[in-house]
């Protein structure tokens, strides 16, 4: 019984299966067929694996086909391996040359699948952005004030596309960036309460902030922010009341 319990507690040794790579290739091809118009990728239906990746893509922007792109996948793999070398600088001292070569081969193949999956989308996006940039350049040459806004919009669009492709889930942003910002909001809410003849309480302040932001807040949130930003509630209230009377 003892030997049996020990064997159950042991973890199974992970064994690399060549079928996993085949399965990954199969899934990528299925996603390509699902998300990409077939007529835009020459030879997509003939793709059997990384060796047979489609080499010709058609890019469209603003509803019109505009560019025919030919991809050298050997060059893509070589570029990805160089990128891995740069990223691994100073981190690969513990790896043997054979192990590093294996990691580069595996990671570059993974990255190539990603490039294949999103290349048509990235080309379309780059082309559309270039159109907008061309008109922004005209605005710059004519001295129009909205040029910087155009650049900011392009940067924001590029950021959103990358976040979406990578599947990044961003959490809610903090309501206050620093203590002085929080104290300023508290001060305004307390002054409003005093002008209305109301007593300053954490519950009343939470009610004021709820009215302004339309977020459901209560006194627990006020206590949490007080603790987070190191605000002494009683001292702060005394200061506001004293300033109001003076």
PASE-627556 format. One record per residue (C-alpha): residue number from 0; residue in three letters; x negated, y, z. Coordinates in nm, 3 decimals. Each point is the difference from the previous one (the first is absolute). Layout:
// PASE-627556
<rec><i>NUM</i><aa>ALA</aa><x>X</x><y>Y</y><z>Z</z></rec>
...
This chain:
// PASE-627556
<rec><i>0</i><aa>UNK</aa><x>0.000</x><y>0.000</y><z>0.000</z></rec>
<rec><i>1</i><aa>UNK</aa><x>-0.284</x><y>0.237</y><z>0.080</z></rec>
<rec><i>2</i><aa>UNK</aa><x>-0.170</x><y>-0.058</y><z>-0.331</z></rec>
<rec><i>3</i><aa>UNK</aa><x>0.329</x><y>0.054</y><z>-0.177</z></rec>
<rec><i>4</i><aa>UNK</aa><x>0.064</x><y>0.336</y><z>0.172</z></rec>
<rec><i>5</i><aa>UNK</aa><x>-0.352</x><y>0.117</y><z>-0.089</z></rec>
<rec><i>6</i><aa>UNK</aa><x>0.049</x><y>-0.089</y><z>-0.364</z></rec>
<rec><i>7</i><aa>UNK</aa><x>0.327</x><y>0.193</y><z>-0.006</z></rec>
<rec><i>8</i><aa>UNK</aa><x>-0.172</x><y>0.312</y><z>0.134</z></rec>
<rec><i>9</i><aa>UNK</aa><x>-0.264</x><y>-0.003</y><z>-0.272</z></rec>
<rec><i>10</i><aa>UNK</aa><x>0.048</x><y>0.229</y><z>-0.295</z></rec>
<rec><i>11</i><aa>UNK</aa><x>-0.006</x><y>-0.150</y><z>-0.342</z></rec>
<rec><i>12</i><aa>UNK</aa><x>-0.299</x><y>0.100</y><z>-0.205</z></rec>
<rec><i>13</i><aa>UNK</aa><x>0.095</x><y>0.225</y><z>-0.287</z></rec>
<rec><i>14</i><aa>UNK</aa><x>-0.073</x><y>-0.157</y><z>-0.334</z></rec>
<rec><i>15</i><aa>UNK</aa><x>-0.021</x><y>0.216</y><z>-0.311</z></rec>
<rec><i>16</i><aa>UNK</aa><x>0.235</x><y>-0.126</y><z>-0.264</z></rec>
<rec><i>17</i><aa>UNK</aa><x>-0.052</x><y>0.078</y><z>-0.367</z></rec>
<rec><i>18</i><aa>UNK</aa><x>0.378</x><y>-0.019</y><z>-0.037</z></rec>
<rec><i>19</i><aa>UNK</aa><x>0.030</x><y>0.329</y><z>0.196</z></rec>
<rec><i>20</i><aa>UNK</aa><x>-0.181</x><y>0.189</y><z>-0.274</z></rec>
<rec><i>21</i><aa>UNK</aa><x>0.221</x><y>-0.160</y><z>-0.263</z></rec>
<rec><i>22</i><aa>UNK</aa><x>0.310</x><y>0.088</y><z>0.202</z></rec>
<rec><i>23</i><aa>UNK</aa><x>-0.117</x><y>0.362</y><z>0.039</z></rec>
<rec><i>24</i><aa>UNK</aa><x>-0.053</x><y>0.029</y><z>-0.376</z></rec>
<rec><i>25</i><aa>UNK</aa><x>0.343</x><y>-0.148</y><z>-0.059</z></rec>
<rec><i>26</i><aa>UNK</aa><x>0.164</x><y>0.252</y><z>0.237</z></rec>
<rec><i>27</i><aa>UNK</aa><x>-0.172</x><y>0.295</y><z>-0.165</z></rec>
<rec><i>28</i><aa>UNK</aa><x>0.118</x><y>-0.107</y><z>-0.342</z></rec>
<rec><i>29</i><aa>UNK</aa><x>0.356</x><y>-0.039</y><z>0.131</z></rec>
<rec><i>30</i><aa>UNK</aa><x>-0.011</x><y>0.351</y><z>0.148</z></rec>
<rec><i>31</i><aa>UNK</aa><x>-0.138</x><y>0.140</y><z>-0.324</z></rec>
<rec><i>32</i><aa>UNK</aa><x>0.286</x><y>-0.155</y><z>-0.193</z></rec>
<rec><i>33</i><aa>UNK</aa><x>0.249</x><y>0.139</y><z>0.252</z></rec>
<rec><i>34</i><aa>UNK</aa><x>-0.128</x><y>0.357</y><z>0.033</z></rec>
<rec><i>35</i><aa>UNK</aa><x>-0.150</x><y>0.079</y><z>-0.341</z></rec>
<rec><i>36</i><aa>UNK</aa><x>0.170</x><y>0.035</y><z>-0.336</z></rec>
<rec><i>37</i><aa>UNK</aa><x>-0.139</x><y>-0.295</y><z>-0.195</z></rec>
<rec><i>38</i><aa>UNK</aa><x>-0.043</x><y>0.194</y><z>-0.322</z></rec>
<rec><i>39</i><aa>UNK</aa><x>-0.248</x><y>0.232</y><z>0.175</z></rec>
<rec><i>40</i><aa>UNK</aa><x>-0.255</x><y>-0.270</y><z>0.083</z></rec>
<rec><i>41</i><aa>UNK</aa><x>-0.141</x><y>-0.180</y><z>-0.299</z></rec>
<rec><i>42</i><aa>UNK</aa><x>-0.049</x><y>-0.373</y><z>0.062</z></rec>
<rec><i>43</i><aa>UNK</aa><x>0.155</x><y>-0.001</y><z>0.347</z></rec>
<rec><i>44</i><aa>UNK</aa><x>0.195</x><y>-0.320</y><z>-0.062</z></rec>
<rec><i>45</i><aa>UNK</aa><x>-0.321</x><y>-0.178</y><z>-0.100</z></rec>
<rec><i>46</i><aa>UNK</aa><x>-0.177</x><y>0.080</y><z>0.327</z></rec>
<rec><i>47</i><aa>UNK</aa><x>-0.107</x><y>-0.313</y><z>0.188</z></rec>
<rec><i>48</i><aa>UNK</aa><x>-0.247</x><y>0.150</y><z>0.247</z></rec>
<rec><i>49</i><aa>UNK</aa><x>-0.264</x><y>0.266</y><z>0.051</z></rec>
<rec><i>50</i><aa>UNK</aa><x>-0.190</x><y>-0.116</y><z>-0.307</z></rec>
<rec><i>51</i><aa>UNK</aa><x>0.304</x><y>0.072</y><z>-0.212</z></rec>
<rec><i>52</i><aa>UNK</aa><x>0.113</x><y>0.330</y><z>0.149</z></rec>
<rec><i>53</i><aa>UNK</aa><x>0.172</x><y>0.222</y><z>-0.259</z></rec>
<rec><i>54</i><aa>UNK</aa><x>-0.244</x><y>0.250</y><z>-0.145</z></rec>
<rec><i>55</i><aa>UNK</aa><x>0.231</x><y>0.246</y><z>-0.176</z></rec>
<rec><i>56</i><aa>UNK</aa><x>0.245</x><y>0.228</y><z>0.178</z></rec>
<rec><i>57</i><aa>UNK</aa><x>0.230</x><y>0.271</y><z>-0.131</z></rec>
<rec><i>58</i><aa>UNK</aa><x>0.045</x><y>0.307</y><z>0.218</z></rec>
<rec><i>59</i><aa>UNK</aa><x>0.312</x><y>0.216</y><z>-0.006</z></rec>
<rec><i>60</i><aa>UNK</aa><x>0.071</x><y>0.341</y><z>0.145</z></rec>
<rec><i>61</i><aa>UNK</aa><x>0.317</x><y>0.208</y><z>-0.003</z></rec>
<rec><i>62</i><aa>UNK</aa><x>0.181</x><y>-0.277</y><z>-0.187</z></rec>
<rec><i>63</i><aa>UNK</aa><x>-0.246</x><y>-0.032</y><z>-0.290</z></rec>
<rec><i>64</i><aa>UNK</aa><x>-0.273</x><y>-0.255</y><z>-0.070</z></rec>
<rec><i>65</i><aa>UNK</aa><x>-0.319</x><y>0.199</y><z>-0.027</z></rec>
<rec><i>66</i><aa>UNK</aa><x>-0.313</x><y>-0.206</y><z>0.068</z></rec>
<rec><i>67</i><aa>UNK</aa><x>-0.133</x><y>-0.345</y><z>-0.090</z></rec>
<rec><i>68</i><aa>UNK</aa><x>-0.255</x><y>-0.120</y><z>0.256</z></rec>
<rec><i>69</i><aa>UNK</aa><x>-0.242</x><y>-0.290</y><z>-0.044</z></rec>
<rec><i>70</i><aa>UNK</aa><x>-0.144</x><y>-0.147</y><z>0.320</z></rec>
<rec><i>71</i><aa>UNK</aa><x>-0.333</x><y>-0.181</y><z>0.032</z></rec>
<rec><i>72</i><aa>UNK</aa><x>0.067</x><y>-0.228</y><z>0.297</z></rec>
<rec><i>73</i><aa>UNK</aa><x>-0.364</x><y>-0.106</y><z>0.026</z></rec>
<rec><i>74</i><aa>UNK</aa><x>-0.083</x><y>0.368</y><z>0.047</z></rec>
<rec><i>75</i><aa>UNK</aa><x>0.279</x><y>0.033</y><z>0.259</z></rec>
<rec><i>76</i><aa>UNK</aa><x>-0.136</x><y>-0.296</y><z>0.198</z></rec>
<rec><i>77</i><aa>UNK</aa><x>-0.354</x><y>0.140</y><z>-0.018</z></rec>
<rec><i>78</i><aa>UNK</aa><x>0.122</x><y>0.337</y><z>0.123</z></rec>
<rec><i>79</i><aa>UNK</aa><x>0.193</x><y>-0.160</y><z>0.286</z></rec>
<rec><i>80</i><aa>UNK</aa><x>-0.306</x><y>-0.199</y><z>0.106</z></rec>
<rec><i>81</i><aa>UNK</aa><x>-0.207</x><y>0.321</y><z>0.003</z></rec>
<rec><i>82</i><aa>UNK</aa><x>0.268</x><y>0.162</y><z>0.215</z></rec>
<rec><i>83</i><aa>UNK</aa><x>-0.021</x><y>-0.294</y><z>0.242</z></rec>
<rec><i>84</i><aa>UNK</aa><x>-0.379</x><y>0.048</y><z>0.019</z></rec>
<rec><i>85</i><aa>UNK</aa><x>0.052</x><y>0.364</y><z>0.096</z></rec>
<rec><i>86</i><aa>UNK</aa><x>0.266</x><y>-0.083</y><z>0.259</z></rec>
<rec><i>87</i><aa>UNK</aa><x>-0.215</x><y>-0.278</y><z>0.146</z></rec>
<rec><i>88</i><aa>UNK</aa><x>-0.307</x><y>0.220</y><z>0.046</z></rec>
<rec><i>89</i><aa>UNK</aa><x>-0.126</x><y>-0.051</y><z>0.354</z></rec>
<rec><i>90</i><aa>UNK</aa><x>0.265</x><y>-0.261</y><z>0.076</z></rec>
<rec><i>91</i><aa>UNK</aa><x>-0.132</x><y>-0.300</y><z>-0.190</z></rec>
<rec><i>92</i><aa>UNK</aa><x>-0.331</x><y>-0.052</y><z>0.183</z></rec>
<rec><i>93</i><aa>UNK</aa><x>0.141</x><y>-0.311</y><z>0.169</z></rec>
<rec><i>94</i><aa>UNK</aa><x>0.107</x><y>-0.154</y><z>-0.333</z></rec>
<rec><i>95</i><aa>UNK</aa><x>-0.216</x><y>-0.225</y><z>-0.208</z></rec>
<rec><i>96</i><aa>UNK</aa><x>-0.040</x><y>0.079</y><z>-0.368</z></rec>
<rec><i>97</i><aa>UNK</aa><x>0.217</x><y>-0.299</y><z>-0.087</z></rec>
<rec><i>98</i><aa>UNK</aa><x>0.274</x><y>0.105</y><z>0.244</z></rec>
<rec><i>99</i><aa>UNK</aa><x>-0.006</x><y>0.360</y><z>-0.124</z></rec>
<rec><i>100</i><aa>UNK</aa><x>0.030</x><y>-0.118</y><z>-0.360</z></rec>
<rec><i>101</i><aa>UNK</aa><x>0.297</x><y>-0.217</y><z>0.097</z></rec>
<rec><i>102</i><aa>UNK</aa><x>0.170</x><y>0.292</y><z>0.179</z></rec>
<rec><i>103</i><aa>UNK</aa><x>-0.060</x><y>0.230</y><z>-0.296</z></rec>
<rec><i>104</i><aa>UNK</aa><x>0.141</x><y>-0.254</y><z>-0.243</z></rec>
<rec><i>105</i><aa>UNK</aa><x>0.312</x><y>-0.060</y><z>0.212</z></rec>
<rec><i>106</i><aa>UNK</aa><x>0.069</x><y>0.364</y><z>0.088</z></rec>
<rec><i>107</i><aa>UNK</aa><x>-0.061</x><y>0.128</y><z>-0.352</z></rec>
<rec><i>108</i><aa>UNK</aa><x>0.245</x><y>-0.258</y><z>-0.134</z></rec>
<rec><i>109</i><aa>UNK</aa><x>0.260</x><y>0.111</y><z>0.256</z></rec>
<rec><i>110</i><aa>UNK</aa><x>-0.056</x><y>0.363</y><z>-0.095</z></rec>
<rec><i>111</i><aa>UNK</aa><x>0.025</x><y>-0.084</y><z>-0.370</z></rec>
<rec><i>112</i><aa>UNK</aa><x>0.349</x><y>-0.141</y><z>0.058</z></rec>
<rec><i>113</i><aa>UNK</aa><x>0.097</x><y>0.329</y><z>0.164</z></rec>
<rec><i>114</i><aa>UNK</aa><x>-0.144</x><y>0.200</y><z>-0.290</z></rec>
<rec><i>115</i><aa>UNK</aa><x>0.187</x><y>-0.219</y><z>-0.249</z></rec>
<rec><i>116</i><aa>UNK</aa><x>0.328</x><y>0.036</y><z>0.185</z></rec>
<rec><i>117</i><aa>UNK</aa><x>-0.004</x><y>0.380</y><z>0.030</z></rec>
<rec><i>118</i><aa>UNK</aa><x>-0.212</x><y>0.106</y><z>-0.298</z></rec>
<rec><i>119</i><aa>UNK</aa><x>0.294</x><y>0.086</y><z>-0.229</z></rec>
<rec><i>120</i><aa>UNK</aa><x>0.165</x><y>0.201</y><z>0.278</z></rec>
<rec><i>121</i><aa>UNK</aa><x>-0.324</x><y>0.181</y><z>0.082</z></rec>
<rec><i>122</i><aa>UNK</aa><x>-0.059</x><y>0.086</y><z>-0.367</z></rec>
<rec><i>123</i><aa>UNK</aa><x>0.353</x><y>0.137</y><z>-0.037</z></rec>
<rec><i>124</i><aa>UNK</aa><x>-0.038</x><y>0.205</y><z>0.319</z></rec>
<rec><i>125</i><aa>UNK</aa><x>-0.338</x><y>0.138</y><z>-0.105</z></rec>
<rec><i>126</i><aa>UNK</aa><x>0.137</x><y>0.099</y><z>-0.340</z></rec>
<rec><i>127</i><aa>UNK</aa><x>0.306</x><y>0.174</y><z>0.146</z></rec>
<rec><i>128</i><aa>UNK</aa><x>-0.218</x><y>0.183</y><z>0.253</z></rec>
<rec><i>129</i><aa>UNK</aa><x>-0.232</x><y>0.110</y><z>-0.280</z></rec>
<rec><i>130</i><aa>UNK</aa><x>0.296</x><y>0.151</y><z>-0.183</z></rec>
<rec><i>131</i><aa>UNK</aa><x>0.093</x><y>0.205</y><z>0.307</z></rec>
<rec><i>132</i><aa>UNK</aa><x>-0.365</x><y>0.091</y><z>0.056</z></rec>
<rec><i>133</i><aa>UNK</aa><x>-0.022</x><y>0.131</y><z>-0.358</z></rec>
<rec><i>134</i><aa>UNK</aa><x>0.284</x><y>0.244</y><z>0.066</z></rec>
<rec><i>135</i><aa>UNK</aa><x>-0.153</x><y>0.091</y><z>0.337</z></rec>
<rec><i>136</i><aa>UNK</aa><x>-0.322</x><y>0.090</y><z>-0.183</z></rec>
<rec><i>137</i><aa>UNK</aa><x>0.199</x><y>0.240</y><z>-0.219</z></rec>
<rec><i>138</i><aa>UNK</aa><x>0.140</x><y>0.162</y><z>0.314</z></rec>
<rec><i>139</i><aa>UNK</aa><x>-0.352</x><y>0.038</y><z>0.141</z></rec>
<rec><i>140</i><aa>UNK</aa><x>-0.125</x><y>0.165</y><z>-0.319</z></rec>
<rec><i>141</i><aa>UNK</aa><x>0.294</x><y>0.241</y><z>0.003</z></rec>
<rec><i>142</i><aa>UNK</aa><x>-0.058</x><y>0.084</y><z>0.366</z></rec>
<rec><i>143</i><aa>UNK</aa><x>0.335</x><y>-0.127</y><z>0.122</z></rec>
<rec><i>144</i><aa>UNK</aa><x>0.027</x><y>-0.048</y><z>0.379</z></rec>
<rec><i>145</i><aa>UNK</aa><x>0.168</x><y>-0.344</y><z>-0.011</z></rec>
<rec><i>146</i><aa>UNK</aa><x>-0.306</x><y>-0.194</y><z>-0.121</z></rec>
<rec><i>147</i><aa>UNK</aa><x>-0.108</x><y>-0.114</y><z>0.347</z></rec>
<rec><i>148</i><aa>UNK</aa><x>0.354</x><y>-0.123</y><z>0.071</z></rec>
<rec><i>149</i><aa>UNK</aa><x>-0.015</x><y>-0.215</y><z>-0.314</z></rec>
<rec><i>150</i><aa>UNK</aa><x>-0.326</x><y>-0.158</y><z>0.114</z></rec>
<rec><i>151</i><aa>UNK</aa><x>0.146</x><y>-0.069</y><z>0.345</z></rec>
<rec><i>152</i><aa>UNK</aa><x>0.302</x><y>-0.169</y><z>-0.159</z></rec>
<rec><i>153</i><aa>UNK</aa><x>-0.226</x><y>-0.221</y><z>-0.213</z></rec>
<rec><i>154</i><aa>UNK</aa><x>-0.207</x><y>-0.098</y><z>0.304</z></rec>
<rec><i>155</i><aa>UNK</aa><x>0.314</x><y>-0.081</y><z>0.197</z></rec>
<rec><i>156</i><aa>UNK</aa><x>0.138</x><y>-0.215</y><z>-0.283</z></rec>
<rec><i>157</i><aa>UNK</aa><x>-0.329</x><y>-0.189</y><z>-0.028</z></rec>
<rec><i>158</i><aa>UNK</aa><x>-0.001</x><y>-0.060</y><z>0.377</z></rec>
<rec><i>159</i><aa>UNK</aa><x>0.357</x><y>-0.132</y><z>-0.002</z></rec>
<rec><i>160</i><aa>UNK</aa><x>-0.074</x><y>-0.235</y><z>-0.291</z></rec>
<rec><i>161</i><aa>UNK</aa><x>-0.305</x><y>-0.144</y><z>0.177</z></rec>
<rec><i>162</i><aa>UNK</aa><x>0.187</x><y>-0.051</y><z>0.328</z></rec>
<rec><i>163</i><aa>UNK</aa><x>0.281</x><y>-0.175</y><z>-0.186</z></rec>
<rec><i>164</i><aa>UNK</aa><x>-0.233</x><y>-0.227</y><z>-0.197</z></rec>
<rec><i>165</i><aa>UNK</aa><x>-0.197</x><y>-0.098</y><z>0.309</z></rec>
<rec><i>166</i><aa>UNK</aa><x>0.315</x><y>-0.066</y><z>0.200</z></rec>
<rec><i>167</i><aa>UNK</aa><x>-0.105</x><y>0.229</y><z>0.285</z></rec>
<rec><i>168</i><aa>UNK</aa><x>0.270</x><y>0.056</y><z>0.260</z></rec>
<rec><i>169</i><aa>UNK</aa><x>-0.051</x><y>0.337</y><z>0.160</z></rec>
<rec><i>170</i><aa>UNK</aa><x>0.132</x><y>0.053</y><z>0.350</z></rec>
<rec><i>171</i><aa>UNK</aa><x>0.189</x><y>0.311</y><z>0.110</z></rec>
<rec><i>172</i><aa>UNK</aa><x>-0.214</x><y>0.313</y><z>0.025</z></rec>
<rec><i>173</i><aa>UNK</aa><x>-0.057</x><y>0.157</y><z>0.340</z></rec>
<rec><i>174</i><aa>UNK</aa><x>0.241</x><y>0.284</y><z>0.075</z></rec>
<rec><i>175</i><aa>UNK</aa><x>-0.273</x><y>0.215</y><z>0.154</z></rec>
<rec><i>176</i><aa>UNK</aa><x>-0.362</x><y>0.005</y><z>-0.114</z></rec>
<rec><i>177</i><aa>UNK</aa><x>-0.146</x><y>0.167</y><z>0.311</z></rec>
<rec><i>178</i><aa>UNK</aa><x>0.088</x><y>0.135</y><z>0.344</z></rec>
<rec><i>179</i><aa>UNK</aa><x>0.036</x><y>0.365</y><z>-0.097</z></rec>
<rec><i>180</i><aa>UNK</aa><x>0.259</x><y>-0.093</y><z>-0.264</z></rec>
<rec><i>181</i><aa>UNK</aa><x>0.203</x><y>-0.194</y><z>0.256</z></rec>
<rec><i>182</i><aa>UNK</aa><x>-0.026</x><y>0.278</y><z>0.259</z></rec>
<rec><i>183</i><aa>UNK</aa><x>0.118</x><y>0.256</y><z>-0.256</z></rec>
<rec><i>184</i><aa>UNK</aa><x>0.310</x><y>-0.207</y><z>-0.077</z></rec>
<rec><i>185</i><aa>UNK</aa><x>0.068</x><y>-0.045</y><z>0.373</z></rec>
<rec><i>186</i><aa>UNK</aa><x>-0.037</x><y>0.373</y><z>0.058</z></rec>
<rec><i>187</i><aa>UNK</aa><x>0.250</x><y>0.090</y><z>-0.274</z></rec>
<rec><i>188</i><aa>UNK</aa><x>0.255</x><y>-0.254</y><z>0.126</z></rec>
<rec><i>189</i><aa>UNK</aa><x>-0.034</x><y>0.123</y><z>0.359</z></rec>
<rec><i>190</i><aa>UNK</aa><x>0.034</x><y>0.364</y><z>-0.102</z></rec>
<rec><i>191</i><aa>UNK</aa><x>0.319</x><y>-0.085</y><z>-0.190</z></rec>
<rec><i>192</i><aa>UNK</aa><x>0.141</x><y>-0.170</y><z>0.309</z></rec>
<rec><i>193</i><aa>UNK</aa><x>-0.083</x><y>0.301</y><z>0.218</z></rec>
<rec><i>194</i><aa>UNK</aa><x>0.161</x><y>0.242</y><z>-0.248</z></rec>
<rec><i>195</i><aa>UNK</aa><x>0.315</x><y>-0.213</y><z>0.012</z></rec>
<rec><i>196</i><aa>UNK</aa><x>-0.001</x><y>-0.003</y><z>0.378</z></rec>
<rec><i>197</i><aa>UNK</aa><x>-0.067</x><y>-0.373</y><z>0.014</z></rec>
<rec><i>198</i><aa>UNK</aa><x>-0.221</x><y>-0.184</y><z>0.248</z></rec>
<rec><i>199</i><aa>UNK</aa><x>-0.329</x><y>-0.132</y><z>-0.134</z></rec>
<rec><i>200</i><aa>UNK</aa><x>-0.001</x><y>-0.377</y><z>0.032</z></rec>
<rec><i>201</i><aa>UNK</aa><x>-0.164</x><y>-0.269</y><z>-0.204</z></rec>
<rec><i>202</i><aa>UNK</aa><x>0.342</x><y>-0.117</y><z>-0.113</z></rec>
<rec><i>203</i><aa>UNK</aa><x>0.097</x><y>0.352</y><z>-0.112</z></rec>
<rec><i>204</i><aa>UNK</aa><x>-0.328</x><y>0.046</y><z>-0.189</z></rec>
<rec><i>205</i><aa>UNK</aa><x>0.049</x><y>-0.337</y><z>-0.171</z></rec>
<rec><i>206</i><aa>UNK</aa><x>0.346</x><y>0.120</y><z>-0.106</z></rec>
<rec><i>207</i><aa>UNK</aa><x>-0.147</x><y>0.315</y><z>-0.152</z></rec>
<rec><i>208</i><aa>UNK</aa><x>-0.263</x><y>-0.194</y><z>-0.195</z></rec>
<rec><i>209</i><aa>UNK</aa><x>0.272</x><y>-0.238</y><z>-0.120</z></rec>
<rec><i>210</i><aa>UNK</aa><x>0.199</x><y>0.293</y><z>-0.139</z></rec>
<rec><i>211</i><aa>UNK</aa><x>-0.303</x><y>0.134</y><z>-0.187</z></rec>
<rec><i>212</i><aa>UNK</aa><x>-0.128</x><y>-0.328</y><z>-0.146</z></rec>
<rec><i>213</i><aa>UNK</aa><x>0.320</x><y>-0.208</y><z>-0.012</z></rec>
<rec><i>214</i><aa>UNK</aa><x>-0.196</x><y>-0.281</y><z>0.166</z></rec>
<rec><i>215</i><aa>UNK</aa><x>0.154</x><y>-0.180</y><z>0.296</z></rec>
<rec><i>216</i><aa>UNK</aa><x>-0.223</x><y>0.100</y><z>0.294</z></rec>
<rec><i>217</i><aa>UNK</aa><x>0.042</x><y>-0.038</y><z>0.376</z></rec>
<rec><i>218</i><aa>UNK</aa><x>-0.190</x><y>0.090</y><z>0.315</z></rec>
<rec><i>219</i><aa>UNK</aa><x>-0.205</x><y>-0.321</y><z>-0.021</z></rec>
<rec><i>220</i><aa>UNK</aa><x>-0.156</x><y>0.130</y><z>-0.322</z></rec>
<rec><i>221</i><aa>UNK</aa><x>-0.082</x><y>0.331</y><z>0.169</z></rec>
<rec><i>222</i><aa>UNK</aa><x>-0.171</x><y>-0.185</y><z>0.288</z></rec>
<rec><i>223</i><aa>UNK</aa><x>-0.194</x><y>-0.209</y><z>-0.250</z></rec>
<rec><i>224</i><aa>UNK</aa><x>-0.124</x><y>0.308</y><z>-0.187</z></rec>
<rec><i>225</i><aa>UNK</aa><x>-0.087</x><y>0.173</y><z>0.329</z></rec>
<rec><i>226</i><aa>UNK</aa><x>-0.217</x><y>-0.295</y><z>0.090</z></rec>
<rec><i>227</i><aa>UNK</aa><x>-0.148</x><y>-0.030</y><z>-0.349</z></rec>
<rec><i>228</i><aa>UNK</aa><x>-0.106</x><y>0.366</y><z>-0.019</z></rec>
<rec><i>229</i><aa>UNK</aa><x>-0.077</x><y>0.048</y><z>0.370</z></rec>
<rec><i>230</i><aa>UNK</aa><x>0.273</x><y>0.258</y><z>0.065</z></rec>
<rec><i>231</i><aa>UNK</aa><x>0.088</x><y>0.067</y><z>0.365</z></rec>
<rec><i>232</i><aa>UNK</aa><x>0.376</x><y>0.045</y><z>-0.031</z></rec>
<rec><i>233</i><aa>UNK</aa><x>0.062</x><y>0.190</y><z>0.324</z></rec>
<rec><i>234</i><aa>UNK</aa><x>-0.290</x><y>0.242</y><z>-0.054</z></rec>
<rec><i>235</i><aa>UNK</aa><x>0.100</x><y>0.059</y><z>-0.361</z></rec>
<rec><i>236</i><aa>UNK</aa><x>0.362</x><y>0.077</y><z>0.094</z></rec>
<rec><i>237</i><aa>UNK</aa><x>-0.118</x><y>0.246</y><z>0.271</z></rec>
<rec><i>238</i><aa>UNK</aa><x>-0.218</x><y>0.180</y><z>-0.255</z></rec>
<rec><i>239</i><aa>UNK</aa><x>0.290</x><y>0.035</y><z>-0.245</z></rec>
<rec><i>240</i><aa>UNK</aa><x>0.239</x><y>0.129</y><z>0.267</z></rec>
<rec><i>241</i><aa>UNK</aa><x>-0.260</x><y>0.246</y><z>0.131</z></rec>
<rec><i>242</i><aa>UNK</aa><x>-0.071</x><y>0.130</y><z>-0.350</z></rec>
<rec><i>243</i><aa>UNK</aa><x>0.374</x><y>0.040</y><z>-0.063</z></rec>
<rec><i>244</i><aa>UNK</aa><x>0.051</x><y>0.208</y><z>0.315</z></rec>
<rec><i>245</i><aa>UNK</aa><x>-0.295</x><y>0.231</y><z>-0.064</z></rec>
